[in-house]
Amino acid sequence: MSTSVVRIPSDVHLEARRIAALCGEQPGDLLAQAWREYVVNHREEFAADLDRAADLMRNASLEDLVDFVQTAHRTTVVVDADELESAQKDAKVRETLDRAKELYDSLEESGRSF
């Protein structure tokens, strides 16, 4: 099986390690199982989103579709303060953030909502 590195909050990682140990499983296997369960339990929501997007593509303006995609599932991003401080000192990260801000500003000026 192919694997990839995924960053998760430290508290979630610790909980996954503890529960996996109690279950006699590896944390990654436990998280993979949880992901599969999440997908199954939210299948109806995913289908509704796809149906709504398809309807907008057929019957609405591109702007309506963009608005739906931009607002459908806003999330909260949790950032570790130490990692953020460390990242802000990295020249490549600063350059990327500057480019992202320029892009954001230009999209906002063109009327896109975020």
JOUR-V460941 format. One record per residue. N is the residue number from 0. RES is the residue in one small letter. PSI is psi in degrees with one decimal (none if undefined). OMEGA is omega in whole degrees, 0 to 359 (* if undefined). BURIAL is + if it has 24 or more other C-alpha atoms within 12 Angstrom, else -. Layout:
BEGIN
N/RES/PSI/OMEGA/BURIAL
N/RES/PSI/OMEGA/BURIAL
END
This chain:
BEGIN
0/m/133.8/177/-
1/s/145.2/179/-
2/t/160.7/177/-
3/s/154.8/176/-
4/v/132.5/178/-
5/v/132.1/180/-
6/r/129.1/176/-
7/i/157.7/179/-
8/p/147.7/182/-
9/s/-39.9/181/-
10/d/-37.1/177/-
11/v/-41.4/179/-
12/h/-44.3/180/-
13/l/-44.7/178/-
14/e/-43.4/180/-
15/a/-41.2/178/+
16/r/-44.2/181/-
17/r/-47.5/181/-
18/i/-41.3/178/-
19/a/-41.1/179/-
20/a/-40.9/179/-
21/l/-33.4/182/-
22/c/-6.5/182/-
23/g/31.5/181/-
24/e/169.0/173/-
25/q/144.8/180/-
26/p/-41.1/180/-
27/g/-39.3/178/+
28/d/-40.7/179/-
29/l/-44.5/180/+
30/l/-37.4/177/+
31/a/-42.0/178/-
32/q/-42.5/179/-
33/a/-40.5/179/-
34/w/-46.6/180/-
35/r/-41.6/179/-
36/e/-41.0/178/-
37/y/-46.1/181/-
38/v/-44.4/179/-
39/v/-44.5/184/-
40/n/-16.2/180/-
41/h/14.2/181/-
42/r/-41.2/181/-
43/e/-40.6/178/-
44/e/-43.5/179/-
45/f/-44.1/180/-
46/a/-41.6/179/-
47/a/-41.1/178/-
48/d/-43.6/179/-
49/l/-40.7/178/-
50/d/-43.0/180/-
51/r/-43.9/179/-
52/a/-41.8/179/+
53/a/-41.9/178/-
54/d/-43.2/179/-
55/l/-36.8/179/-
56/m/-36.8/181/-
57/r/-38.6/195/-
58/n/-0.4/184/-
59/a/-179.3/180/-
60/s/162.2/175/-
61/l/-36.3/179/-
62/e/-40.3/177/-
63/d/-41.6/179/-
64/l/-45.0/179/+
65/v/-43.9/179/-
66/d/-42.7/179/-
67/f/-47.7/182/+
68/v/-39.6/182/-
69/q/-26.2/185/-
70/t/-4.3/187/-
71/a/-46.5/186/-
72/h/72.9/176/-
73/r/142.6/181/-
74/t/163.1/175/-
75/t/129.6/179/-
76/v/128.7/178/-
77/v/127.6/183/-
78/v/132.3/176/-
79/d/127.4/185/-
80/a/-40.8/180/-
81/d/-41.4/178/-
82/e/-38.7/179/-
83/l/-46.5/179/-
84/e/-44.1/179/-
85/s/-43.2/181/-
86/a/-36.8/182/-
87/q/-18.9/177/-
88/k/-12.2/182/-
89/d/125.0/183/-
90/a/-40.9/180/-
91/k/-38.2/178/-
92/v/-45.4/179/-
93/r/-43.5/179/-
94/e/-44.1/180/-
95/t/-42.8/179/-
96/l/-38.9/177/-
97/d/-44.1/178/-
98/r/-41.1/179/-
99/a/-41.1/179/-
100/k/-41.6/177/-
101/e/-44.4/179/-
102/l/-45.9/179/-
103/y/-48.0/181/-
104/d/-41.7/181/-
105/s/-37.7/178/-
106/l/-39.6/179/-
107/e/-40.5/178/-
108/e/-28.7/180/-
109/s/0.0/175/-
110/g/2.4/178/-
111/r/142.7/178/-
112/s/148.3/180/-
113/f/none/*/-
END
